[in-house]
């Protein structure tokens, strides 16, 4: 059995990296507001994103966007946005996460679809894509800076977090997490492995003492009931480690981030629960690209829900500009998606979710992972907000939107009793 570690922005945040949407936007406005204030008294301030005429001499204290607007208002002027998408995501305070920004982009695409239907000569989608690509450029610049700063400052806290998360990534398989069908299949396989030895011992052809230590322990533990059901019971017990090989054959670190935090976890030998007798392979797949241009793995930032009711209307429009930032199309620019499909079709697998919201902007890909016949478990490592609150329920609600087959969902999603916080 294999394992997929599904890595989202919350994974970076757990390591203390300021890579949230709010971090990015606040940083942009803090830097830009200082530039405007340094041009106090000038007739005009202008950059790629907006214009301010008659820049005020005095300003309110504070460097937030709301403070900035107050200062402009007191100086009887205002901000004139060139980048309307930047204006939208700045003004809409309910947008909290990167998935919200991708959803906002898709909403704007659909709004432009309506405009296009009314006016076939409209080029509004061209402007939207240009504005959105500018945000992507700013984001890449910001993440490069954050990554460099993190690499310089990671210390004892980083090592503590690494050990904590690494133990979970490479934890032995817990068969309580698996679907009933998968558990029955594993029990049958394990019984078949020991079946000949059981028969030989029961018929007196062989002695238990002549078997391997593991085989001896297993046969003695089920001596009163040499059956598949007893093997199944043993697989779910706390002592399963004493009898079975519970190390995943392959572990795929599937990162939806553009940063490289997962690199700390590429080598399972760095963690205490590593089994040096087991050849376990670890791979990394940056499905949405990286910030390093040398990787030849460009950023994918946009929307990925082909299951949405309006998506077919967008395709029918026969205007490729409306598909410019659709993830399913962007995936074809590299072989990352192909490699992922090869992995999930190779063998049964369980999914661990580390810091990914499972929002619908990745619905097409997540549906492919979650409803694949080889997916036997989806386990959430949630964010513990405080002593009484966590985001387990929110993630589960999002997961449900990525399933068409709700029966499959209820079977593969691990209940909260067997889940735990990411840190």
Secondary structure as a PSIPRED ss2 file (coil, helix, strand):
# PSIPRED VFORMAT (PSIPRED V4.0)

   1 X C   1.000  0.000  0.000
   2 X E   0.000  0.000  1.000
   3 X E   0.000  0.000  1.000
   4 X E   0.000  0.000  1.000
   5 X E   0.000  0.000  1.000
   6 X E   0.000  0.000  1.000
   7 X E   0.000  0.000  1.000
   8 X C   1.000  0.000  0.000
   9 X H   0.000  1.000  0.000
  10 X H   0.000  1.000  0.000
  11 X H   0.000  1.000  0.000
  12 X H   0.000  1.000  0.000
  13 X H   0.000  1.000  0.000
  14 X H   0.000  1.000  0.000
  15 X C   1.000  0.000  0.000
  16 X C   1.000  0.000  0.000
  17 X C   1.000  0.000  0.000
  18 X C   1.000  0.000  0.000
  19 X C   1.000  0.000  0.000
  20 X C   1.000  0.000  0.000
  21 X H   0.000  1.000  0.000
  22 X H   0.000  1.000  0.000
  23 X H   0.000  1.000  0.000
  24 X H   0.000  1.000  0.000
  25 X H   0.000  1.000  0.000
  26 X H   0.000  1.000  0.000
  27 X H   0.000  1.000  0.000
  28 X H   0.000  1.000  0.000
  29 X H   0.000  1.000  0.000
  30 X H   0.000  1.000  0.000
  31 X H   0.000  1.000  0.000
  32 X H   0.000  1.000  0.000
  33 X H   0.000  1.000  0.000
  34 X H   0.000  1.000  0.000
  35 X H   0.000  1.000  0.000
  36 X H   0.000  1.000  0.000
  37 X H   0.000  1.000  0.000
  38 X C   1.000  0.000  0.000
  39 X C   1.000  0.000  0.000
  40 X C   1.000  0.000  0.000
  41 X C   1.000  0.000  0.000
  42 X C   1.000  0.000  0.000
  43 X C   1.000  0.000  0.000
  44 X E   0.000  0.000  1.000
  45 X E   0.000  0.000  1.000
  46 X E   0.000  0.000  1.000
  47 X C   1.000  0.000  0.000
  48 X C   1.000  0.000  0.000
  49 X C   1.000  0.000  0.000
  50 X E   0.000  0.000  1.000
  51 X E   0.000  0.000  1.000
  52 X E   0.000  0.000  1.000
  53 X E   0.000  0.000  1.000
  54 X C   1.000  0.000  0.000
  55 X C   1.000  0.000  0.000
  56 X C   1.000  0.000  0.000
  57 X C   1.000  0.000  0.000
  58 X C   1.000  0.000  0.000
  59 X C   1.000  0.000  0.000
  60 X C   1.000  0.000  0.000
  61 X C   1.000  0.000  0.000
  62 X C   1.000  0.000  0.000
  63 X C   1.000  0.000  0.000
  64 X C   1.000  0.000  0.000
  65 X H   0.000  1.000  0.000
  66 X H   0.000  1.000  0.000
  67 X H   0.000  1.000  0.000
  68 X H   0.000  1.000  0.000
  69 X H   0.000  1.000  0.000
  70 X H   0.000  1.000  0.000
  71 X H   0.000  1.000  0.000
  72 X H   0.000  1.000  0.000
  73 X H   0.000  1.000  0.000
  74 X H   0.000  1.000  0.000
  75 X C   1.000  0.000  0.000
  76 X C   1.000  0.000  0.000
  77 X C   1.000  0.000  0.000
  78 X C   1.000  0.000  0.000
  79 X E   0.000  0.000  1.000
  80 X E   0.000  0.000  1.000
  81 X E   0.000  0.000  1.000
  82 X C   1.000  0.000  0.000
  83 X C   1.000  0.000  0.000
  84 X H   0.000  1.000  0.000
  85 X H   0.000  1.000  0.000
  86 X H   0.000  1.000  0.000
  87 X H   0.000  1.000  0.000
  88 X H   0.000  1.000  0.000
  89 X H   0.000  1.000  0.000
  90 X H   0.000  1.000  0.000
  91 X H   0.000  1.000  0.000
  92 X C   1.000  0.000  0.000
  93 X C   1.000  0.000  0.000
  94 X C   1.000  0.000  0.000
  95 X C   1.000  0.000  0.000
  96 X C   1.000  0.000  0.000
  97 X C   1.000  0.000  0.000
  98 X H   0.000  1.000  0.000
  99 X H   0.000  1.000  0.000
 100 X H   0.000  1.000  0.000
 101 X H   0.000  1.000  0.000
 102 X H   0.000  1.000  0.000
 103 X H   0.000  1.000  0.000
 104 X H   0.000  1.000  0.000
 105 X H   0.000  1.000  0.000
 106 X H   0.000  1.000  0.000
 107 X H   0.000  1.000  0.000
 108 X H   0.000  1.000  0.000
 109 X H   0.000  1.000  0.000
 110 X H   0.000  1.000  0.000
 111 X H   0.000  1.000  0.000
 112 X H   0.000  1.000  0.000
 113 X H   0.000  1.000  0.000
 114 X H   0.000  1.000  0.000
 115 X H   0.000  1.000  0.000
 116 X H   0.000  1.000  0.000
 117 X H   0.000  1.000  0.000
 118 X H   0.000  1.000  0.000
 119 X C   1.000  0.000  0.000
 120 X C   1.000  0.000  0.000
 121 X C   1.000  0.000  0.000
 122 X C   1.000  0.000  0.000
 123 X C   1.000  0.000  0.000
 124 X H   0.000  1.000  0.000
 125 X H   0.000  1.000  0.000
 126 X H   0.000  1.000  0.000
 127 X H   0.000  1.000  0.000
 128 X H   0.000  1.000  0.000
 129 X H   0.000  1.000  0.000
 130 X H   0.000  1.000  0.000
 131 X H   0.000  1.000  0.000
 132 X H   0.000  1.000  0.000
 133 X H   0.000  1.000  0.000
 134 X H   0.000  1.000  0.000
 135 X H   0.000  1.000  0.000
 136 X H   0.000  1.000  0.000
 137 X H   0.000  1.000  0.000
 138 X H   0.000  1.000  0.000
 139 X H   0.000  1.000  0.000
 140 X H   0.000  1.000  0.000
 141 X H   0.000  1.000  0.000
 142 X H   0.000  1.000  0.000
 143 X H   0.000  1.000  0.000
 144 X H   0.000  1.000  0.000
 145 X H   0.000  1.000  0.000
 146 X H   0.000  1.000  0.000
 147 X H   0.000  1.000  0.000
 148 X H   0.000  1.000  0.000
 149 X H   0.000  1.000  0.000
 150 X H   0.000  1.000  0.000
 151 X H   0.000  1.000  0.000
 152 X H   0.000  1.000  0.000
 153 X H   0.000  1.000  0.000
 154 X C   1.000  0.000  0.000
 155 X C   1.000  0.000  0.000
 156 X H   0.000  1.000  0.000
 157 X H   0.000  1.000  0.000
 158 X H   0.000  1.000  0.000
 159 X H   0.000  1.000  0.000
 160 X H   0.000  1.000  0.000
 161 X H   0.000  1.000  0.000
 162 X H   0.000  1.000  0.000
 163 X H   0.000  1.000  0.000
 164 X H   0.000  1.000  0.000
 165 X H   0.000  1.000  0.000
 166 X H   0.000  1.000  0.000
 167 X H   0.000  1.000  0.000
 168 X H   0.000  1.000  0.000
 169 X H   0.000  1.000  0.000
 170 X C   1.000  0.000  0.000
 171 X C   1.000  0.000  0.000
 172 X C   1.000  0.000  0.000
 173 X C   1.000  0.000  0.000
 174 X C   1.000  0.000  0.000
 175 X H   0.000  1.000  0.000
 176 X H   0.000  1.000  0.000
 177 X H   0.000  1.000  0.000
 178 X C   1.000  0.000  0.000
 179 X C   1.000  0.000  0.000
 180 X H   0.000  1.000  0.000
 181 X H   0.000  1.000  0.000
 182 X H   0.000  1.000  0.000
 183 X H   0.000  1.000  0.000
 184 X H   0.000  1.000  0.000
 185 X H   0.000  1.000  0.000
 186 X H   0.000  1.000  0.000
 187 X H   0.000  1.000  0.000
 188 X H   0.000  1.000  0.000
 189 X H   0.000  1.000  0.000
 190 X H   0.000  1.000  0.000
 191 X H   0.000  1.000  0.000
 192 X H   0.000  1.000  0.000
 193 X H   0.000  1.000  0.000
 194 X H   0.000  1.000  0.000
 195 X H   0.000  1.000  0.000
 196 X H   0.000  1.000  0.000
 197 X H   0.000  1.000  0.000
 198 X H   0.000  1.000  0.000
 199 X H   0.000  1.000  0.000
 200 X H   0.000  1.000  0.000
 201 X H   0.000  1.000  0.000
 202 X H   0.000  1.000  0.000
 203 X C   1.000  0.000  0.000
 204 X C   1.000  0.000  0.000
 205 X C   1.000  0.000  0.000
 206 X C   1.000  0.000  0.000
 207 X C   1.000  0.000  0.000
 208 X H   0.000  1.000  0.000
 209 X H   0.000  1.000  0.000
 210 X H   0.000  1.000  0.000
 211 X C   1.000  0.000  0.000
 212 X C   1.000  0.000  0.000
 213 X H   0.000  1.000  0.000
 214 X H   0.000  1.000  0.000
 215 X H   0.000  1.000  0.000
 216 X H   0.000  1.000  0.000
 217 X H   0.000  1.000  0.000
 218 X H   0.000  1.000  0.000
 219 X H   0.000  1.000  0.000
 220 X H   0.000  1.000  0.000
 221 X H   0.000  1.000  0.000
 222 X C   1.000  0.000  0.000
 223 X C   1.000  0.000  0.000
 224 X C   1.000  0.000  0.000
 225 X C   1.000  0.000  0.000
 226 X C   1.000  0.000  0.000
 227 X C   1.000  0.000  0.000
 228 X H   0.000  1.000  0.000
 229 X H   0.000  1.000  0.000
 230 X H   0.000  1.000  0.000
 231 X H   0.000  1.000  0.000
 232 X H   0.000  1.000  0.000
 233 X H   0.000  1.000  0.000
 234 X H   0.000  1.000  0.000
 235 X H   0.000  1.000  0.000
 236 X C   1.000  0.000  0.000
 237 X C   1.000  0.000  0.000
 238 X C   1.000  0.000  0.000
 239 X C   1.000  0.000  0.000
 240 X H   0.000  1.000  0.000
 241 X H   0.000  1.000  0.000
 242 X H   0.000  1.000  0.000
 243 X C   1.000  0.000  0.000
 244 X C   1.000  0.000  0.000
 245 X C   1.000  0.000  0.000
 246 X C   1.000  0.000  0.000
 247 X C   1.000  0.000  0.000
 248 X C   1.000  0.000  0.000
 249 X C   1.000  0.000  0.000
 250 X E   0.000  0.000  1.000
 251 X E   0.000  0.000  1.000
 252 X E   0.000  0.000  1.000
 253 X E   0.000  0.000  1.000
 254 X E   0.000  0.000  1.000
 255 X E   0.000  0.000  1.000
 256 X C   1.000  0.000  0.000
 257 X C   1.000  0.000  0.000
 258 X C   1.000  0.000  0.000
 259 X C   1.000  0.000  0.000
 260 X C   1.000  0.000  0.000
 261 X H   0.000  1.000  0.000
 262 X H   0.000  1.000  0.000
 263 X H   0.000  1.000  0.000
 264 X H   0.000  1.000  0.000
 265 X H   0.000  1.000  0.000
 266 X C   1.000  0.000  0.000
 267 X C   1.000  0.000  0.000
 268 X H   0.000  1.000  0.000
 269 X H   0.000  1.000  0.000
 270 X H   0.000  1.000  0.000
 271 X C   1.000  0.000  0.000
 272 X C   1.000  0.000  0.000
 273 X C   1.000  0.000  0.000
 274 X C   1.000  0.000  0.000
 275 X C   1.000  0.000  0.000
 276 X C   1.000  0.000  0.000
 277 X C   1.000  0.000  0.000
 278 X C   1.000  0.000  0.000
 279 X C   1.000  0.000  0.000
 280 X C   1.000  0.000  0.000
 281 X E   0.000  0.000  1.000
 282 X E   0.000  0.000  1.000
 283 X E   0.000  0.000  1.000
 284 X E   0.000  0.000  1.000
 285 X E   0.000  0.000  1.000
 286 X E   0.000  0.000  1.000
 287 X C   1.000  0.000  0.000
 288 X C   1.000  0.000  0.000
 289 X C   1.000  0.000  0.000
 290 X C   1.000  0.000  0.000
 291 X C   1.000  0.000  0.000
 292 X C   1.000  0.000  0.000
 293 X H   0.000  1.000  0.000
 294 X H   0.000  1.000  0.000
 295 X H   0.000  1.000  0.000
 296 X C   1.000  0.000  0.000
 297 X C   1.000  0.000  0.000
 298 X C   1.000  0.000  0.000
 299 X C   1.000  0.000  0.000
 300 X C   1.000  0.000  0.000
 301 X C   1.000  0.000  0.000
 302 X C   1.000  0.000  0.000
 303 X E   0.000  0.000  1.000
 304 X C   1.000  0.000  0.000
 305 X C   1.000  0.000  0.000
 306 X C   1.000  0.000  0.000
 307 X C   1.000  0.000  0.000
 308 X C   1.000  0.000  0.000
 309 X C   1.000  0.000  0.000
 310 X C   1.000  0.000  0.000
 311 X H   0.000  1.000  0.000
 312 X H   0.000  1.000  0.000
 313 X H   0.000  1.000  0.000
 314 X H   0.000  1.000  0.000
 315 X H   0.000  1.000  0.000
 316 X H   0.000  1.000  0.000
 317 X C   1.000  0.000  0.000
 318 X C   1.000  0.000  0.000
 319 X C   1.000  0.000  0.000
 320 X H   0.000  1.000  0.000
 321 X H   0.000  1.000  0.000
 322 X H   0.000  1.000  0.000
 323 X H   0.000  1.000  0.000
 324 X C   1.000  0.000  0.000
 325 X C   1.000  0.000  0.000
 326 X E   0.000  0.000  1.000
 327 X H   0.000  1.000  0.000
 328 X H   0.000  1.000  0.000
 329 X H   0.000  1.000  0.000
 330 X H   0.000  1.000  0.000
 331 X H   0.000  1.000  0.000
 332 X H   0.000  1.000  0.000
 333 X H   0.000  1.000  0.000
 334 X C   1.000  0.000  0.000
 335 X C   1.000  0.000  0.000
 336 X H   0.000  1.000  0.000
 337 X H   0.000  1.000  0.000
 338 X H   0.000  1.000  0.000
 339 X H   0.000  1.000  0.000
 340 X H   0.000  1.000  0.000
 341 X H   0.000  1.000  0.000
 342 X H   0.000  1.000  0.000
 343 X H   0.000  1.000  0.000
 344 X H   0.000  1.000  0.000
 345 X C   1.000  0.000  0.000
 346 X C   1.000  0.000  0.000
 347 X C   1.000  0.000  0.000
 348 X C   1.000  0.000  0.000
 349 X E   0.000  0.000  1.000
 350 X E   0.000  0.000  1.000
 351 X E   0.000  0.000  1.000
 352 X E   0.000  0.000  1.000
 353 X E   0.000  0.000  1.000
 354 X E   0.000  0.000  1.000
 355 X C   1.000  0.000  0.000
 356 X C   1.000  0.000  0.000
 357 X C   1.000  0.000  0.000
 358 X C   1.000  0.000  0.000
 359 X C   1.000  0.000  0.000
 360 X H   0.000  1.000  0.000
 361 X H   0.000  1.000  0.000
 362 X H   0.000  1.000  0.000
 363 X H   0.000  1.000  0.000
 364 X H   0.000  1.000  0.000
 365 X H   0.000  1.000  0.000
 366 X H   0.000  1.000  0.000
 367 X H   0.000  1.000  0.000
 368 X H   0.000  1.000  0.000
 369 X H   0.000  1.000  0.000
 370 X H   0.000  1.000  0.000
 371 X C   1.000  0.000  0.000
 372 X C   1.000  0.000  0.000
 373 X C   1.000  0.000  0.000
 374 X C   1.000  0.000  0.000
 375 X E   0.000  0.000  1.000
 376 X E   0.000  0.000  1.000
 377 X E   0.000  0.000  1.000
 378 X E   0.000  0.000  1.000
 379 X E   0.000  0.000  1.000
 380 X E   0.000  0.000  1.000
 381 X E   0.000  0.000  1.000
 382 X E   0.000  0.000  1.000
 383 X C   1.000  0.000  0.000
 384 X E   0.000  0.000  1.000
 385 X C   1.000  0.000  0.000
 386 X C   1.000  0.000  0.000
 387 X C   1.000  0.000  0.000
 388 X C   1.000  0.000  0.000
 389 X C   1.000  0.000  0.000
 390 X E   0.000  0.000  1.000
 391 X C   1.000  0.000  0.000
 392 X H   0.000  1.000  0.000
 393 X H   0.000  1.000  0.000
 394 X H   0.000  1.000  0.000
 395 X H   0.000  1.000  0.000
 396 X H   0.000  1.000  0.000
 397 X H   0.000  1.000  0.000
 398 X H   0.000  1.000  0.000
 399 X H   0.000  1.000  0.000
 400 X H   0.000  1.000  0.000
 401 X H   0.000  1.000  0.000
 402 X C   1.000  0.000  0.000
 403 X C   1.000  0.000  0.000
 404 X C   1.000  0.000  0.000
 405 X C   1.000  0.000  0.000
 406 X H   0.000  1.000  0.000
 407 X H   0.000  1.000  0.000
 408 X H   0.000  1.000  0.000
 409 X H   0.000  1.000  0.000
 410 X H   0.000  1.000  0.000
 411 X H   0.000  1.000  0.000
 412 X H   0.000  1.000  0.000
 413 X E   0.000  0.000  1.000
 414 X C   1.000  0.000  0.000
 415 X C   1.000  0.000  0.000
 416 X H   0.000  1.000  0.000
 417 X H   0.000  1.000  0.000
 418 X H   0.000  1.000  0.000
 419 X C   1.000  0.000  0.000
 420 X E   0.000  0.000  1.000
 421 X E   0.000  0.000  1.000
 422 X C   1.000  0.000  0.000
 423 X C   1.000  0.000  0.000
